[in-house]
Each structure stands twice: as C-alpha cells, then as structure tokens.
Amino acid sequence: MVVKICLGSSCHLKGSYKVVQKLRELQKEYPNLQLVGSLCFGNCINGISMEIDGKLYSGITAGNVVEIVKECMRKKGESNE
C-alpha cells in the first residue's frame, strides 16, 4: 500500500511531521507500507492531507492516522506479514 503524506508548508505547520513519525512506527508492523512525501495536494484548508492508493483523506492528525491506514489495509485485505 502506498501512502502519500503532504509535507507542504500548510500541512507542515499543522503537524505533518508528527504524522510521518506515526507512519514510520506503523511501517515496523506493516513492512509493505510505502511512504511517499508530497509537496501539496491543493487541499490546504482541510488540514493535513494524505493519499492512500489514489484516494485523498483530509483532517489527518497524529491521533487518527494509524487507525485510518489500518482500516484501509483491512479493506484491501493486506496483512502485516
């Protein structure tokens, strides 16, 4: 699964670095999780943005990112092997 996280100035100021830290921790459990940085999704007003396999998610925080990614993985049938 490919997860792109916005690292543009607006998302950076809203805490995207902390989101990236959470995703890196999640990679230890799910080695097939690929993280990619993006400069902007053009969705700045809606908070930190993230794209998973082409679908845009907004309002991402360090508190909700792990559950969102895990839910997407469950829907795709991906395991942590």
C-alpha positions as a printed NumPy array, in Angstrom:
array([[  0.   ,   0.   ,   0.   ],
       [  1.293,   3.441,  -0.933],
       [  0.656,   6.336,   1.454],
       [  1.499,   9.858,   0.299],
       [  1.586,  12.485,   3.025],
       [  1.57 ,  16.2  ,   2.354],
       [  4.713,  17.925,   3.568],
       [  3.862,  21.341,   2.134],
       [  4.116,  24.434,   4.306],
       [  0.478,  24.487,   5.451],
       [  0.393,  20.81 ,   6.411],
       [  3.863,  21.073,   7.936],
       [  2.632,  23.858,  10.216],
       [ -0.364,  21.709,  11.159],
       [  1.855,  18.805,  12.259],
       [  2.569,  16.589,   9.261],
       [  5.979,  15.704,  10.73 ],
       [  4.257,  14.02 ,  13.694],
       [  2.008,  12.149,  11.264],
       [  5.071,  10.915,   9.388],
       [  6.589,   9.712,  12.669],
       [  3.436,   7.678,  13.387],
       [  3.512,   6.204,   9.888],
       [  7.166,   5.207,  10.293],
       [  6.273,   3.393,  13.506],
       [  3.458,   1.64 ,  11.631],
       [  5.945,   0.506,   8.958],
       [  7.602,  -1.699,  11.585],
       [  4.329,  -3.618,  11.895],
       [  3.464,  -3.423,   8.179],
       [  6.671,  -3.654,   6.12 ],
       [  4.686,  -3.465,   2.842],
       [  3.578,   0.068,   3.727],
       [  5.315,   2.53 ,   1.41 ],
       [  5.596,   6.166,   2.481],
       [  5.964,   8.95 ,  -0.047],
       [  6.189,  12.683,   0.62 ],
       [  4.246,  15.183,  -1.435],
       [  4.552,  18.952,  -1.541],
       [  0.856,  19.774,  -1.869],
       [ -2.468,  18.182,  -2.724],
       [ -4.161,  21.574,  -3.094],
       [ -6.356,  20.823,  -0.103],
       [ -4.674,  23.102,   2.444],
       [ -7.836,  24.435,   4.051],
       [ -8.853,  20.944,   5.198],
       [ -5.821,  20.235,   7.33 ],
       [ -3.153,  17.662,   6.809],
       [ -3.865,  15.654,   3.675],
       [ -2.852,  12.13 ,   2.806],
       [ -3.439,   9.953,  -0.226],
       [ -3.775,   6.195,   0.   ],
       [ -3.712,   4.321,  -3.291],
       [ -5.132,   7.355,  -5.091],
       [ -7.845,   8.3  ,  -2.555],
       [ -7.448,  11.643,  -0.739],
       [ -8.008,  11.866,   3.023],
       [ -8.167,  15.178,   4.905],
       [ -8.035,  16.231,   8.535],
       [ -5.256,  13.768,   9.279],
       [ -3.618,  14.01 ,  12.701],
       [ -1.057,  12.021,  14.643],
       [ -4.031,  10.775,  16.657],
       [ -6.083,   9.361,  13.775],
       [ -3.599,   8.411,  11.06 ],
       [ -2.806,   4.899,  12.313],
       [ -6.457,   3.858,  12.505],
       [ -7.211,   5.294,   9.056],
       [ -4.299,   3.442,   7.454],
       [ -5.104,   0.189,   9.269],
       [ -8.742,   0.434,   8.161],
       [ -7.633,   0.918,   4.544],
       [ -5.36 ,  -2.1  ,   4.854],
       [ -8.178,  -4.219,   6.253],
       [-10.42 ,  -3.208,   3.345],
       [ -7.69 ,  -4.196,   0.879],
       [ -7.064,  -7.455,   2.703],
       [ -3.44 ,  -6.619,   3.456],
       [ -1.779,  -8.143,   6.499],
       [  1.275,  -7.173,   8.454],
       [  3.356, -10.017,   7.024]])
